[in-house]
């Protein structure tokens, strides 16, 4: 259903009706102006895709880790917007790690969803230190997946604190 009102940025669902908001409606003396109702598979020839672009400029995530094999969501993927054909993709641009443990060799794993077999990045932070990591262009989850974080070993009695920044792309 490409190039249709269902995937056009001007097709806006109001209740159960899709309305085309390409041009502002003109009122007349006895008629209230309304955006025209359209069908999902309509196409006017002035289609503008909504499947590319930033949904939110900024996301923040936090996690506090001590035991391995307990994946924690760092960035939860927002629900799809406007159409089931649109997916949100999370991109992590940076993170800060504080290691209060005595272990230097603990690896932090970022995962594509809650699946340890799908790593998308790794970092490590020395004992009793704070480090900042930049990811350029970014660590990216699969469309529709959240980014989870886990560690490879117990660091009890210490903790790893992670703060992360990123954004969402609709596509």
N, C-alpha and C positions, 0 to 999 in steps of 0.2 A: 504494500500500500504506500509506495513512495510517491512523492509529488501529489499529495492529496491534502484535504483539510485536516485530516487526523495527524499529519506530520508537519503541518505548516505553523510557523510561529504566530500567525494571526488567527488561527483557529482556537478559540477559547471556549472551554466547556463551562456553561453556567447551568447548574442543576443537572438536568439530563439533556440539555440542548447545546449543540456546538454552534457558536456564533462567530462569523467572520468579522474581525476588527481591523481589516486592512485600511478602510477609509471611514472617517467619522460619518454617522448617519445625519441626514438633514431633516430637521423637524419642519412640519407645515403647520398652519394655524390650528387645525383641528386634530392633528395626529402627533402622538408622542414619538420621538425619534428612537429607533431601536437598531441595534446591530442585526444584520440579516442572519437568519438561521440557515445552516448548511448541513449536509450529510458528511460523515467521515470520508467517504470515497469521492466527494465532489472535488473539482479542480477548476480554478478560474483562469489559470495562465499566469498568475502573479505569485506563484508559490515561493515561499522563503523558508528554508529549512530551519528547524529548531534543534537539530541533532548535534550541533557543534557549539561549544562555548562554555564559559564558566557558569555554574549554577550559583555557587557561593564563592566569594572571593577568598574566604579564609575558614579553615577548620583547626580546632585545637583538640589534642588528645592527651590523656594522662594515664599512667599505669604505675602500680607499685608491686614489685615482684620479689619473691623469696624462694619459692619452690619450682622445680622444673615440671614440665608436662601439665601445666595449668594455663593454657592459652588465655590471654586476656585481650579483649577488644581495645584497640588503641583509637581507631577511627571507625565509627559505625556508618555504613552507607545509608544516605537518605533514601526514602521511598521514591520510586519513579514519579516523574512529574508529567502531567498532561496526557500521556499515552503509554500503554504497556510496551510500545516499541522503543521507548527511550530508556536508556540505562545510565546510571550514575557511576562514574569511575573516580576512585579516590587516589590522589597523588600526595605522597608525603615529601615535603621539601627539606625539612630539618628536624633534628631532635636534640634534646639535652639529656644527659644521663648523669645521675648522682649515685655513686657506689659507696654505701656505708659499711660494706662487708670487708672481711679481711682477705678475700680471694681476689687474685688478679686475673685469673684465666677464665672467668665466666663470659660466655658468649651470649649476646642478645640476638634473637632471631625475629625478623619481621616476616609474617606469613600472609599469603593470599587467601584470606578467609581463615576458618578455624581448622586448617589442615596442615599438620607438621610436615607433610611431604611436598608442600608447595612454598618453599622459602623464596622471598623476594629481596632479602637483604640481611646483613649481619653487621654488628658493631660490638666493641668491647671497651670497657672503661676500667682503668687500674683502681686498686683498693683505695678507699678514702679520698677519691678525687671526683671532680666534675668535668665532663667533657661535652663539647658541642660538635655535632656532625651536620654537614650540609650535603644534600643529595641533588646533583644537577644532571639531568633535568628533573629527577625525582624518582622515588620508589613508587611503582604503580601497581595497584591491585587490578584483577580482572574486572570487567564491567559487572556491576551488581554485587561485588564482594566487599566486605569490610577488611581492614588491615588489623591483624592480630599480632601480639608480641608474646614471646616466651623466652625462657633461659635454659641453658643446657645442663645446669647442676644446681643443687641446693646451696644457698649462700647464708643459711641460718647461722647466727642470729641477726645478720645484717640484712639490708634491703637494697634493691635497685629502684630508683625513682626515675621515670621517663616522662618527659614533656615533649610533645611533638606538634609540628605545625604543617599544614598542607591545604589543599583545596579540592573541590569537586568539579569534574568535567562532565557535562551531559553529552551523551553520544550514543 
